[in-house]
Amino acid sequence: MARTLEWKVRMFLSEEDGTTKARVDLETGSTTLTGHGTARCNPQDPDVPEIGDELAASRAMSDLARKLMRVADRDLESVGAGPASAVPAPYGWPEPGR
């Protein structure tokens, strides 16, 4: 079964007094998830707004990724495909013999 989906991602950044905040929204068509991230400029460091943007945005995307993984885990469990133990398995390539 072939299928194609488009999920929309929007990133919002704001900066005030050396603090950059990011919000990223993921719209899947059936749900919307939001991630947040913050970056603060050390007063002793040079003020480079692009670095604050990158840090805050990456933290927001990381937060969003964790939330999306929790949704996927709940969905897997609801169809009986959750982890066999209470300890969550690492994500990625399975280890040999598993």
N, C-alpha and C positions, 0 to 999 in steps of 0.2 A: 504494500500500500504506500504509494508516494503521496506526500503532502508538503505544502509550502505554507509557512506562517510568517507574518511580519509582527515583531514586537517593537514597540516604540519606547525609546529611552530619551529622557530630557534631563539635562544637567543645569542646575541653577547655582550660581556663585555670587557671594556678596562679601565685601571686605569693609571693615571699619576698625579703626584704631589698632592696626596690626594683627587683627584676627580675621581669618577668612573662613567662611562657612559655605558648605556645599550641600545641596540636596539633589538626589537623583531619583527620578520616578521611572518605573518600568510598567508599561501598560501591555498586558498580554491579550487583551480582548475580553478575557473573563475576570481578570483581577488586576489590581494596581498595587505594586509594592514600592516602598520608599526607603532609601538609605540616606544617612546623614554622616557628615564628616567635618572636622574642624582642624585648622592649622593656625598656630600662633607664632608670630615672629619674635625671636629673642631680641630684646632691646639692644644687645651688643652686636647683633648681626646686621648686615646691610639689608635694607628693605627692598626685596625683589618680589613684586606682587605675583609674577608668573610662578614662582616656586610655591608660594602659598596656595595658589589655584591648583597646582598639580598635587600637592599634598592633601588638601581638603577633598579634591575630587577623587583621588585614589582611595581615601579613607571612606568616602561615601559609597563608592562602588564596592569596596570590600564589605561594608555593612550590608549593602543590598545583596551581595552574593551569599552571605550567611543566611539572610532571611529567605532567599529563594531556595537554598539547600534545605532549610527547615520545612518549607512547604513541600518540597519534593519528598523528603523523608516521611512526612505525615501521609502524603498521597500513596507512597509505597506501602506503608503500614496498613492503610485502609483497604488495599487489595491483597493483603496477605503476603507481601513481598518485602517486609521490613527485615532488619538485621535479626539473626538467630539469637544473638545475645544482647544483654543490656549495654554492652560496650560497643559504641558505633565503630564500624569498620572504616579504615582510611579510604579516602576517595582516590581514584586514579587507576592505574593498571593493577590487576590482581596479582598477588604474590604467587609464585609457582607452587603447585600442590594444593591450592585453595579452590 
